[in-house]
Amino acid sequence: MTTFDKYPPPPRFGETYAGLKTIIEAVPIGIIVFDETEEVVYANDLAERLFAKRLKPDGPTIRCGDFIDCGNRHRDPRGCGYSPDCPTCPLLRAIRSALAAEALNPVQTGEAPIARDPGFEPMWVKYRVRPVQLDTERIAVMAIDDLTEQKQAEAEAEKLRAHLAQSQKIESVGRLAGGVAHEFNNKLMIILGYIELVMNQIDLASPLQEDLSAIQDAALKSVDLVKKLLAFAQKQTVLPEVLDLNRKISGIMSMLEYLIGERIVLIWKPSADLWRIQIDPSQIDQLLINLALNSRDAIAGTGTLTIGTQNIHKQNLSAEGGENAVPGDYVQLLVRDDGCGMTPEIRHTLFEPFFTTKPVGQGTGLGLSAVYGIVSQNRGFIRVESSPAQGATFRIYLPRAEGTGKSTRDYTAPVRTSIPERGKTILLVEDDQSLLGLVKTILERHEYSVISAANSRKALKLVKEDPDPIHLLLTDIFMPDMDGLTLVKHVTALRPEIKVLYMSAYPPDTRSLTQRKDPALGYLRKPFAIDDLVTKVRTLLDT
């Protein structure tokens, strides 16, 4: 018996009472009525459709938890109202509050998730519960809306905001890492340069050679850390070329097997007819080595590491994940392990530099951040799937290469072994005074005449005022007053015949710089050895 059946219409309402019932059945909101025993005595059509229930006049009594399929009602054999979770259920608390006092209580409102039975979709509702006095009986009338889609949209928007915040955080840390790496690189260049100068001046049998070698080894290991920082900051020096990813991976499989050890089985699943990609081949080595080592450390005992490739058409690339995925065709590089997996919290901070789950002293926290930087530098993105004890899957998406697939490596002139000509003049521009002094010393010891300038404006002034010929401009790229690229434009306009050699930890536009086939232009990556510097200078001057 429903509320309408239990309470007949007052005489003054007449036939309008049946119309009122029809209206309530048709309102676009769920209406559920509870009697003093907290049993459902009426539900309009929308409420019944919302929870897939149909009340029958002669059917068994049904309570709130039974009507909405609350999963907590099974925790006590007496059902809804007796479970340990019922006192904290916002819907049940609102119903009891409406039925409790003799005086009419204000409307109880709120939003709440419903803990539904297994197999039912999670559900959010907005409810309003009001007490109503009918003759001698008190009832609670609940108006209920389905907020599930709204909450899902809000959760998706929050997920996108979190992705944006994380991307901005990584970008900020990347800028900081790039700046730190640039300055640290200069200091390493000074250390390594002077060590090499001293080692060249003392006897090979001297006991100092061993000590200097130990210092040199430590500095070279620091150079590797700088490279990882630069990779994360997306400012690593690269020489991209169009390549076959399958062939490249096949060529380093034996090295990867050696890295992960015999206890882990390496499975290689190349896809047929794989598109080509454009990337520096050494970056593929870095990607796979870092990911393989990460998987090795995640596997306790024996396990498997799977590497695969696949073409991904733009229509098959879903937008889930919130990455900066640009529509287009991609080549997917998959790296999957059956290791310990990771929690959502770890997954969220996975690519941050210096983040590591390894004990102190056993990891730098730069391996995966370098992976992130390399992929971003090549206009790709990464998706990670993992959960505790379920392993981890890294899916790296790299854009399909355009063009014919010809190599785009920089021009390399043949190295000659001629003795440098006396009187050749080099204009050296470097804003780090210590590094400026080091490079000047090296060049002068190799019988070059060196004019030095600590900034671009001073160098440009020397070019304008010095009437003597200047054969080579050796300049840093990143300087505070005027960058090296701008300086070169001004200098070559005044002296078109001058040769140019850039030196930096990273050029600002590697692709355009390395694609120039100008034999009078060279690039030297810091930190460089003395022989590398002298050979590059000699090559350009002899061209």
C-alpha positions as CSV (number, residue, x, y, z in Angstrom):
1,M,0.0,0.0,0.0
2,T,1.5,3.3,-1.1
3,T,1.1,6.7,0.6
4,F,-1.6,7.6,-1.9
5,D,-3.5,4.5,-1.1
6,K,-3.1,4.8,2.6
7,Y,-4.4,8.3,2.8
8,P,-7.5,8.9,0.8
9,P,-8.1,12.3,-0.8
10,P,-9.8,15.0,1.3
11,P,-13.3,15.7,0.0
12,R,-12.5,19.2,-1.1
13,F,-9.8,17.9,-3.5
14,G,-12.2,15.7,-5.4
15,E,-10.8,14.4,-8.7
16,T,-7.7,16.6,-8.6
17,Y,-6.1,14.2,-6.2
18,A,-5.6,11.6,-8.9
19,G,-4.2,14.4,-11.1
20,L,-1.7,15.3,-8.3
21,K,-0.5,11.7,-8.2
22,T,0.0,11.8,-11.9
23,I,2.0,15.0,-11.6
24,I,4.3,13.5,-9.0
25,E,4.9,10.5,-11.1
26,A,5.9,12.7,-14.0
27,V,8.2,15.2,-12.2
28,P,11.9,15.0,-13.5
29,I,13.3,14.1,-10.1
30,G,13.2,10.9,-8.0
31,I,10.7,11.0,-5.1
32,I,10.9,8.3,-2.4
33,V,8.7,8.3,0.7
34,F,9.7,6.5,4.0
35,D,7.3,5.7,6.9
36,E,8.2,5.8,10.5
37,T,9.8,2.3,10.3
38,E,12.2,3.6,7.6
39,E,10.5,1.4,5.0
40,V,9.9,2.6,1.5
41,V,6.1,3.2,1.0
42,Y,6.2,5.1,-2.3
43,A,8.6,5.8,-5.1
44,N,7.7,7.7,-8.3
45,D,8.4,6.4,-11.7
46,L,11.8,8.2,-12.1
47,A,13.0,6.9,-8.7
48,E,12.1,3.4,-9.7
49,R,13.8,3.7,-13.1
50,L,16.9,5.3,-11.4
51,F,17.5,2.3,-9.2
52,A,15.8,-0.4,-11.4
53,K,13.2,-1.2,-8.8
54,R,9.4,-1.6,-9.0
55,L,7.4,-1.4,-5.8
56,K,4.5,-3.8,-5.6
57,P,1.4,-3.1,-3.3
58,D,1.5,-6.7,-2.1
59,G,5.2,-7.1,-2.2
60,P,7.6,-7.5,0.8
61,T,8.7,-4.5,2.8
62,I,11.8,-2.8,1.4
63,R,14.1,-0.4,3.2
64,C,16.4,2.4,1.8
65,G,19.4,0.2,1.3
66,D,17.4,-2.5,-0.5
67,F,15.9,0.1,-2.8
68,I,19.2,1.7,-3.9
69,D,21.2,-1.6,-3.8
70,C,23.5,-0.3,-1.0
71,G,26.4,-2.7,-0.7
72,N,26.8,-2.1,3.1
73,R,23.4,-3.7,3.9
74,H,24.8,-7.2,3.7
75,R,27.3,-6.6,6.5
76,D,24.6,-7.5,9.1
77,P,22.0,-10.3,8.6
78,R,19.2,-7.9,9.7
79,G,19.9,-5.8,6.6
80,C,19.7,-2.1,6.0
81,G,19.8,0.1,9.2
82,Y,21.9,-2.4,11.2
83,S,25.2,-2.5,9.3
84,P,28.2,-0.9,11.1
85,D,28.3,1.6,8.3
86,C,24.7,2.7,8.5
87,P,25.1,5.3,11.2
88,T,27.5,7.2,8.9
89,C,25.3,6.8,5.8
90,P,24.3,10.4,4.9
91,L,21.0,9.3,3.3
92,L,19.9,7.2,6.3
93,R,21.0,9.9,8.7
94,A,18.8,12.4,6.8
95,I,15.9,10.1,6.8
96,R,16.2,9.4,10.6
97,S,16.6,13.1,11.3
98,A,13.4,13.8,9.4
99,L,11.5,11.1,11.3
100,A,12.9,11.8,14.8
101,A,11.5,15.0,16.3
102,E,7.9,15.9,16.9
103,A,8.3,19.4,15.4
104,L,9.0,19.6,11.7
105,N,12.8,19.7,11.0
106,P,14.3,21.8,8.3
107,V,15.1,20.1,5.0
108,Q,18.2,17.9,5.1
109,T,20.3,18.3,1.9
110,G,23.6,16.9,0.7
111,E,25.6,14.9,-1.9
112,A,26.8,11.4,-1.3
113,P,28.3,8.4,-3.1
114,I,26.4,5.2,-2.8
115,A,28.3,2.1,-1.9
116,R,26.4,-0.2,-4.2
117,D,26.4,-4.0,-4.6
118,P,29.3,-5.6,-6.6
119,G,28.5,-5.4,-10.4
120,F,26.6,-2.1,-10.1
121,E,28.1,1.1,-11.5
122,P,29.3,3.6,-8.8
123,M,26.7,6.2,-8.2
124,W,26.6,9.8,-6.8
125,V,23.3,11.4,-5.7
126,K,22.1,14.7,-4.5
127,Y,19.4,14.4,-1.9
128,R,16.8,16.6,-0.1
129,V,14.8,15.0,2.7
130,R,11.9,16.7,4.4
131,P,9.6,15.5,7.2
132,V,5.8,15.6,6.5
133,Q,3.1,15.0,9.0
134,L,0.1,13.1,7.7
135,D,-2.7,12.9,10.3
136,T,-1.1,10.8,13.1
137,E,1.8,9.4,11.0
138,R,5.1,11.1,10.3
139,I,6.8,10.4,6.9
140,A,10.1,11.5,5.3
141,V,10.0,12.6,1.7
142,M,13.3,12.3,-0.2
143,A,13.9,14.1,-3.6
144,I,16.9,12.5,-5.2
145,D,19.0,13.4,-8.3
146,D,21.6,11.3,-10.1
147,L,24.9,13.2,-10.1
148,T,27.0,10.4,-11.4
149,E,27.7,11.9,-14.9
150,Q,28.4,15.3,-13.3
151,K,30.8,13.8,-10.8
152,Q,32.6,11.8,-13.5
153,A,33.0,15.0,-15.6
154,E,34.3,16.9,-12.5
155,A,36.7,14.0,-11.8
156,E,38.0,14.1,-15.4
157,A,38.4,17.9,-15.2
158,E,40.3,17.5,-12.0
159,K,42.5,14.8,-13.6
160,L,43.3,17.2,-16.4
161,R,44.1,20.0,-14.0
162,A,46.4,17.6,-12.1
163,H,48.1,16.6,-15.4
164,L,48.5,20.3,-16.3
165,A,49.9,21.1,-12.8
166,Q,52.3,18.2,-13.0
167,S,53.4,19.2,-16.5
168,Q,54.0,22.8,-15.4
169,K,55.9,21.5,-12.4
170,I,58.1,19.3,-14.5
171,E,58.6,22.1,-17.0
172,S,59.7,24.4,-14.1
173,V,62.1,21.8,-12.7
174,G,63.3,21.2,-16.2
175,R,64.3,24.9,-16.6
176,L,66.0,24.8,-13.3
177,A,67.8,21.6,-14.2
178,G,68.9,23.0,-17.5
179,G,70.3,26.1,-15.9
180,V,72.1,24.1,-13.2
181,A,73.5,21.6,-15.8
182,H,74.8,24.5,-18.0
183,E,76.7,26.1,-15.1
184,F,77.9,22.7,-13.8
185,N,79.1,21.8,-17.2
186,N,81.3,24.8,-17.4
187,K,82.9,23.9,-14.1
188,L,83.5,20.3,-15.2
189,M,85.0,21.6,-18.4
190,I,87.5,23.7,-16.3
191,I,88.3,20.7,-14.0
192,L,88.8,18.2,-16.9
193,G,90.7,20.7,-19.0
194,Y,93.3,21.6,-16.3
195,I,93.6,18.0,-15.3
196,E,94.4,17.1,-18.9
197,L,96.9,20.0,-19.2
198,V,98.7,18.8,-16.1
199,M,98.7,15.2,-17.1
200,N,100.3,16.2,-20.5
201,Q,103.1,18.0,-18.7
202,I,104.2,15.4,-16.2
203,D,106.0,12.1,-16.8
204,L,103.8,9.1,-17.5
205,A,105.6,7.2,-14.7
206,S,104.9,9.9,-12.2
207,P,102.7,8.7,-9.2
208,L,100.6,11.9,-9.8
209,Q,99.3,10.3,-13.0
210,E,97.2,7.8,-11.0
211,D,95.8,10.5,-8.7
212,L,94.9,12.7,-11.6
213,S,93.3,9.8,-13.4
214,A,91.1,9.2,-10.3
215,I,90.0,12.9,-10.3
216,Q,89.4,12.7,-14.1
217,D,87.2,9.5,-13.7
218,A,85.1,11.2,-11.0
219,A,84.6,14.3,-13.2
220,L,83.7,12.1,-16.2
221,K,81.0,10.3,-14.1
222,S,79.7,13.8,-13.3
223,V,79.5,14.5,-17.0
224,D,77.1,11.6,-17.3
225,L,74.9,13.1,-14.6
226,V,74.9,16.4,-16.5
227,K,73.8,14.6,-19.7
228,K,70.8,13.1,-17.9
229,L,69.8,16.5,-16.5
230,L,70.1,18.0,-19.9
231,A,68.0,15.2,-21.4
232,F,65.3,15.8,-18.8
233,A,65.5,19.6,-19.5
234,Q,65.1,18.7,-23.3
235,K,68.3,20.6,-24.0
236,Q,70.5,17.6,-24.8
237,T,72.7,17.9,-27.9
238,V,71.2,15.6,-30.5
239,L,71.9,14.7,-34.1
240,P,68.6,13.3,-35.3
241,E,68.3,11.0,-38.3
242,V,65.5,9.0,-39.9
243,L,65.8,5.4,-38.8
244,D,64.2,2.0,-38.6
245,L,63.4,1.5,-34.9
246,N,63.2,-2.3,-35.2
247,R,66.7,-2.5,-36.7
248,K,68.1,-0.1,-34.1
249,I,66.6,-2.1,-31.2
250,S,67.8,-5.4,-32.7
251,G,71.3,-4.1,-32.7
252,I,71.4,-3.5,-29.0
253,M,69.5,-6.5,-27.7
254,S,72.6,-8.3,-26.7
255,M,73.7,-5.3,-24.6
256,L,70.3,-5.2,-22.9
257,E,70.5,-8.9,-22.1
258,Y,73.8,-8.3,-20.5
259,L,72.5,-5.4,-18.5
260,I,69.4,-7.2,-17.0
261,G,71.2,-10.4,-16.3
262,E,70.5,-14.1,-16.8
263,R,67.6,-14.2,-14.2
264,I,65.4,-12.1,-16.5
265,V,64.1,-13.3,-19.8
266,L,64.2,-10.6,-22.5
267,I,61.4,-10.9,-25.2
268,W,61.6,-8.9,-28.4
269,K,58.4,-8.4,-30.4
270,P,59.0,-6.2,-33.4
271,S,56.1,-5.2,-35.5
272,A,56.2,-5.8,-39.3
273,D,56.2,-2.8,-41.7
274,L,57.1,-0.4,-38.9
275,W,57.1,3.3,-39.8
276,R,60.3,5.2,-39.5
277,I,61.0,7.8,-36.9
278,Q,63.4,10.8,-36.7
279,I,65.5,10.8,-33.6
280,D,69.2,10.7,-32.5
281,P,70.1,7.0,-32.4
282,S,72.0,7.4,-29.2
283,Q,68.7,8.6,-27.5
284,I,67.1,5.2,-28.3
285,D,70.0,3.6,-26.5
286,Q,69.4,5.9,-23.5
287,L,65.7,5.2,-23.5
288,L,66.0,1.4,-23.5
289,I,69.0,1.3,-21.1
290,N,67.2,3.4,-18.5
291,L,63.9,1.5,-18.9
292,A,65.6,-1.9,-18.9
293,L,67.6,-1.0,-15.7
294,N,64.4,0.3,-14.1
295,S,62.6,-3.0,-14.9
296,R,65.6,-5.1,-13.7
297,D,65.5,-3.3,-10.3
298,A,61.7,-3.9,-10.1
299,I,62.0,-7.6,-10.6
300,A,62.9,-9.7,-7.5
301,G,64.2,-13.1,-8.5
302,T,63.3,-14.3,-12.0
303,G,61.0,-12.5,-14.4
304,T,60.4,-11.3,-18.0
305,L,61.1,-8.0,-19.8
306,T,59.2,-7.5,-23.0
307,I,60.1,-4.9,-25.7
308,G,57.8,-4.4,-28.7
309,T,57.0,-1.9,-31.4
310,Q,53.7,-1.0,-33.2
311,N,52.3,1.5,-35.6
312,I,49.6,3.7,-34.0
313,H,47.2,5.4,-36.4
314,K,45.7,8.7,-35.2
315,Q,42.2,7.2,-35.2
316,N,43.4,4.5,-32.7
317,L,45.0,7.0,-30.4
318,S,42.6,7.7,-27.6
319,A,42.8,11.0,-25.7
320,E,42.9,9.4,-22.3
321,G,45.7,10.3,-20.0
322,G,45.8,14.0,-20.5
323,E,49.2,14.1,-22.2
324,N,50.2,16.7,-24.7
325,A,49.4,14.2,-27.5
326,V,49.1,15.9,-30.9
327,P,46.9,14.1,-33.4
328,G,48.9,12.2,-36.0
329,D,50.6,8.9,-36.7
330,Y,53.0,7.5,-34.1
331,V,55.4,4.6,-33.6
332,Q,54.9,3.0,-30.2
333,L,57.8,1.6,-28.2
334,L,56.5,-0.8,-25.5
335,V,58.5,-1.8,-22.5
336,R,56.7,-4.2,-20.1
337,D,58.0,-6.1,-17.0
338,D,56.4,-8.4,-14.5
339,G,58.1,-6.7,-11.5
340,C,56.7,-5.3,-8.3
341,G,54.7,-2.5,-9.9
342,M,54.0,0.8,-8.4
343,T,51.3,2.7,-6.5
344,P,49.4,5.7,-8.0
345,E,51.4,8.0,-5.8
346,I,54.7,6.7,-7.2
347,R,53.3,6.8,-10.7
348,H,52.4,10.5,-10.3
349,T,56.0,11.5,-9.4
350,L,57.8,8.9,-11.6
351,F,59.5,11.3,-14.0
352,E,60.5,14.0,-11.5
353,P,64.3,14.4,-11.3
354,F,66.0,12.9,-8.3
355,F,62.9,10.9,-7.3
356,T,63.8,7.3,-6.6
357,T,62.4,4.4,-4.6
358,K,65.9,2.9,-4.2
359,P,67.9,3.0,-1.0
360,V,70.2,6.0,-0.4
361,G,73.3,5.7,-2.5
362,Q,71.8,3.1,-5.0
363,G,70.1,5.5,-7.5
364,T,70.4,9.0,-8.8
365,G,66.7,9.4,-9.6
366,L,67.6,10.7,-13.1
367,G,67.0,7.7,-15.3
368,L,63.3,8.0,-15.9
369,S,63.4,11.8,-15.9
370,A,65.9,11.5,-18.8
371,V,63.5,9.2,-20.6
372,Y,60.8,11.8,-20.1
373,G,63.0,14.6,-21.5
374,I,64.1,12.6,-24.5
375,V,60.6,11.7,-25.5
376,S,59.3,15.3,-25.0
377,Q,62.3,16.7,-26.9
378,N,61.3,14.5,-29.9
379,R,57.6,15.7,-29.7
380,G,56.4,12.4,-28.3
381,F,54.7,11.4,-25.0
382,I,54.6,8.5,-22.5
383,R,51.8,6.5,-20.9
384,V,52.5,4.3,-17.9
385,E,50.3,1.5,-16.6
386,S,51.1,-0.1,-13.3
387,S,49.7,-1.3,-10.0
388,P,51.3,-3.0,-7.0
389,A,52.5,-6.6,-7.7
390,Q,51.2,-6.3,-11.3
391,G,54.4,-5.1,-13.1
392,A,54.7,-1.9,-15.2
393,T,54.1,-1.1,-18.9
394,F,55.7,2.0,-20.5
395,R,54.3,3.0,-23.8
396,I,56.4,5.6,-25.6
397,Y,54.8,7.3,-28.6
398,L,57.2,8.9,-31.2
399,P,55.9,10.8,-34.2
400,R,56.1,9.1,-37.6
401,A,59.0,10.6,-39.7
402,E,58.2,12.5,-42.8
403,G,60.3,12.4,-46.0
404,T,62.4,9.8,-47.7
405,G,64.4,8.6,-44.7
406,K,67.7,10.0,-45.6
407,S,70.2,10.7,-42.8
408,T,70.3,14.2,-41.4
409,R,73.6,14.0,-39.6
410,D,75.9,17.0,-39.5
411,Y,78.6,17.6,-42.1
412,T,81.9,16.3,-40.9
413,A,85.0,17.5,-42.7
414,P,87.9,15.1,-43.0
415,V,90.4,15.4,-40.2
416,R,93.9,16.5,-41.3
417,T,97.0,16.1,-39.4
418,S,98.7,19.3,-40.5
419,I,100.6,21.5,-38.1
420,P,98.6,24.6,-37.3
421,E,99.8,27.6,-39.2
422,R,101.5,30.3,-37.1
423,G,99.7,33.6,-37.1
424,K,96.2,32.2,-37.4
425,T,94.0,34.4,-35.2
426,I,91.0,33.1,-33.2
427,L,88.4,35.3,-31.5
428,L,87.3,33.5,-28.3
429,V,84.1,34.5,-26.7
430,E,83.0,33.0,-23.3
431,D,81.3,34.6,-20.4
432,D,82.8,32.2,-17.8
433,Q,86.1,33.8,-17.0
434,S,87.8,30.6,-15.7
435,L,86.7,28.7,-18.8
436,L,87.8,31.6,-21.0
437,G,91.3,31.4,-19.5
438,L,91.5,27.6,-19.9
439,V,90.5,27.6,-23.6
440,K,92.8,30.5,-24.3
441,T,95.7,28.7,-22.7
442,I,95.0,25.5,-24.7
443,L,94.9,27.4,-28.0
444,E,98.0,29.5,-27.3
445,R,99.9,26.3,-26.4
446,H,99.0,25.1,-29.9
447,E,100.5,28.2,-31.4
448,Y,97.3,30.1,-32.2
449,S,97.0,33.8,-31.7
450,V,94.0,34.3,-29.4
451,I,91.9,37.5,-28.9
452,S,89.5,36.9,-25.9
453,A,86.3,38.6,-25.0
454,A,84.1,37.9,-21.9
455,N,80.9,39.0,-23.6
456,S,79.4,39.4,-27.1
457,R,79.3,43.1,-27.1
458,K,83.0,43.4,-26.4
459,A,83.7,40.8,-29.1
460,L,81.7,42.7,-31.6
461,K,83.6,45.9,-30.8
462,L,86.9,44.0,-31.3
463,V,85.7,42.8,-34.7
464,K,84.8,46.3,-35.7
465,E,88.0,48.0,-34.5
466,D,90.7,45.4,-35.2
467,P,92.1,45.9,-38.7
468,D,93.9,42.6,-38.7
469,P,92.3,39.4,-40.1
470,I,90.4,37.1,-37.7
471,H,90.3,33.5,-39.1
472,L,88.0,31.8,-36.6
473,L,85.2,32.8,-34.2
474,L,85.0,30.4,-31.3
475,T,82.0,31.3,-29.2
476,D,79.7,30.1,-26.5
477,I,76.0,30.0,-27.4
478,F,74.3,31.1,-24.2
479,M,75.5,34.4,-22.9
480,P,73.7,37.1,-20.9
481,D,74.0,40.2,-23.0
482,M,73.8,38.7,-26.5
483,D,73.6,35.0,-27.5
484,G,76.3,33.4,-29.7
485,L,73.9,32.9,-32.6
486,T,73.1,36.7,-32.8
487,L,76.8,37.5,-32.4
488,V,77.7,35.3,-35.3
489,K,75.1,37.1,-37.5
490,H,76.7,40.4,-36.8
491,V,80.3,39.2,-37.2
492,T,79.7,37.3,-40.4
493,A,78.0,40.4,-41.8
494,L,81.2,42.3,-41.2
495,R,83.6,39.5,-42.1
496,P,82.0,37.0,-44.4
497,E,85.1,34.9,-44.7
498,I,85.4,34.1,-41.0
499,K,85.0,30.5,-39.8
500,V,82.6,29.8,-36.9
501,L,82.9,27.2,-34.1
502,Y,80.1,27.1,-31.5
503,M,80.7,25.5,-28.1
504,S,78.0,24.8,-25.6
505,A,76.4,22.0,-23.6
506,Y,73.4,22.3,-25.8
507,P,72.4,24.4,-28.9
508,P,69.0,26.2,-28.8
509,D,67.9,24.8,-32.2
510,T,69.8,21.6,-32.7
511,R,67.9,20.4,-35.8
512,S,68.5,23.6,-37.8
513,L,72.1,23.9,-36.7
514,T,73.0,20.3,-37.5
515,Q,71.2,20.3,-40.8
516,R,73.4,23.1,-42.2
517,K,76.0,21.7,-44.6
518,D,78.4,24.7,-44.2
519,P,82.0,23.4,-43.9
520,A,82.9,26.8,-42.3
521,L,80.6,26.1,-39.4
522,G,81.2,23.7,-36.5
523,Y,79.8,22.7,-33.2
524,L,81.7,21.4,-30.1
525,R,79.8,20.0,-27.1
526,K,81.0,20.9,-23.6
527,P,82.8,19.5,-21.9
528,F,85.3,18.6,-24.6
529,A,88.8,17.1,-24.5
530,I,91.8,19.2,-25.6
531,D,92.3,16.9,-28.6
532,D,88.7,17.4,-29.6
533,L,89.1,21.2,-29.5
534,V,92.4,21.3,-31.3
535,T,91.2,18.9,-34.0
536,K,87.9,20.8,-34.6
537,V,89.7,24.1,-34.8
538,R,92.3,22.7,-37.2
539,T,89.7,21.1,-39.4
540,L,87.7,24.4,-39.8
541,L,90.8,26.5,-40.5
542,D,92.1,23.9,-43.1
543,T,88.7,23.9,-44.9
